Amino acid sequence: MAGTHLQILGICGSLRRKSSNLAALRAAGELMPQGMKLEIADIADLPMFNQDVLDAGVPAPVARLKAQIAAADGVLVASPEYNFSVTAPLKNAIDWVSRLPDQPFQHKPVALLSASIGPLGGARVQYDLRKILVQLWAYVLPRPEVFIGMAATKFDADGRLTDETTRKFIGDLLTGFRDWIARTARK
Ligand SMILES: Cc1cc2nc3c(=O)[nH]c(=O)nc-3n(C[C@H](O)[C@H](O)[C@H](O)COP(=O)(O)O)c2cc1C
């Protein structure tokens, strides 16, 4: 436990400034049940994974991300799908921390959501992410699943989530995640 509240680390699979997934993460930050707090990680400055770089020493942005994941009670990933799968920045971030001693996804509760301009809301990225995170022994919340399809119609020009149904889905996901963290917490 990170203290009296549950500390959640948000990781966004899109580096775009006006990313709908980042906007969804920010909405999740507002919709968190009492006692949960969200901090959003920055993965834009991670170099591309290269074993030679790792052999020369863990890059500072990678060490920072690992420490943030390790300190969090849970990780909330929001990502679009790129070509039906995981985005390069997100996969790169996961690959980096997976190669460190005490890789931080081990036994870490994780919840997923995805937003996309298409009708499926990035559903396919979630199944690929589950496969990857299970291999790292993360505890990925099975349900509820949140797919934000037609994302361009659900956020306003300032990136505020205006769609009430989606706000409710995210609220339900966070309540489920809070209970999942309690169920999976290592004593
Ligand atoms: C390289 C690339 C591949 C994409 N592939 C898909 C895809 O397979 N399925 C989909 O629904 N959207 C796809 N998109 C569109 C994204 O859903 C859209 O750009 C979305 O807004 C990205 O999320 P963001 O707003 O968080 O940046 C792709 C976009 C890019 C840049």
The ligand as a Tripos MOL2 file, in Angstrom:
@<TRIPOS>MOLECULE
LIG
   31    33     1     0     0
SMALL
NO_CHARGES

@<TRIPOS>ATOM
      1 C1         -0.3270    3.9660  -36.7230 C.3       1 LIG1
      2 C2         -1.8030    4.0150  -36.4260 C.ar      1 LIG1
      3 C3         -2.5430    2.8630  -36.5210 C.ar      1 LIG1
      4 C4         -3.9010    2.8740  -36.2010 C.ar      1 LIG1
      5 N1         -4.6010    1.7080  -36.2300 N.ar      1 LIG1
      6 C5         -5.8650    1.6860  -35.7400 C.ar      1 LIG1
      7 C6         -6.5400    0.4450  -35.5650 C.ar      1 LIG1
      8 O1         -6.0300   -0.6160  -35.8590 O.2       1 LIG1
      9 N2         -7.7980    0.4820  -35.0600 N.ar      1 LIG1
     10 C7         -8.4180    1.6610  -34.7020 C.ar      1 LIG1
     11 O2         -9.5440    1.6320  -34.2270 O.2       1 LIG1
     12 N3         -7.7910    2.8510  -34.8520 N.ar      1 LIG1
     13 C8         -6.5280    2.8820  -35.3620 C.ar      1 LIG1
     14 N4         -5.8690    4.0810  -35.4850 N.ar      1 LIG1
     15 C9         -6.5990    5.3240  -35.2060 C.3       1 LIG1
     16 C10        -6.6010    5.6420  -33.7370 C.3       1 LIG1
     17 O3         -7.6980    5.0060  -33.1250 O.3       1 LIG1
     18 C11        -6.7440    7.1520  -33.5330 C.3       1 LIG1
     19 O4         -5.6410    7.8000  -34.1080 O.3       1 LIG1
     20 C12        -6.8840    7.4960  -32.0720 C.3       1 LIG1
     21 O5         -7.3460    8.8110  -31.9500 O.3       1 LIG1
     22 C13        -5.5590    7.3570  -31.3550 C.3       1 LIG1
     23 O6         -5.7290    7.5330  -29.9850 O.3       1 LIG1
     24 P1         -5.3710    8.8970  -29.2550 P.3       1 LIG1
     25 O7         -6.5000    9.8610  -29.5340 O.co2     1 LIG1
     26 O8         -5.3020    8.5160  -27.8130 O.co2     1 LIG1
     27 O9         -4.0710    9.4110  -29.7960 O.co2     1 LIG1
     28 C14        -4.5220    4.0930  -35.8220 C.ar      1 LIG1
     29 C15        -3.7630    5.2570  -35.7470 C.ar      1 LIG1
     30 C16        -2.4200    5.2190  -36.0220 C.ar      1 LIG1
     31 C17        -1.6040    6.4840  -35.8680 C.3       1 LIG1
@<TRIPOS>BOND
     1     1     2 1
     2     2     3 ar
     3     2    30 ar
     4     3     4 ar
     5     4     5 ar
     6     4    28 ar
     7     5     6 ar
     8     6     7 ar
     9     6    13 1
    10     7     8 2
    11     7     9 ar
    12     9    10 ar
    13    10    11 2
    14    10    12 ar
    15    12    13 ar
    16    13    14 ar
    17    14    15 1
    18    14    28 ar
    19    15    16 1
    20    16    17 1
    21    16    18 1
    22    18    19 1
    23    18    20 1
    24    20    21 1
    25    20    22 1
    26    22    23 1
    27    23    24 1
    28    24    25 2
    29    24    26 1
    30    24    27 1
    31    28    29 ar
    32    29    30 ar
    33    30    31 1
@<TRIPOS>SUBSTRUCTURE
     1 LIG1         1 GROUP 0 **** ****
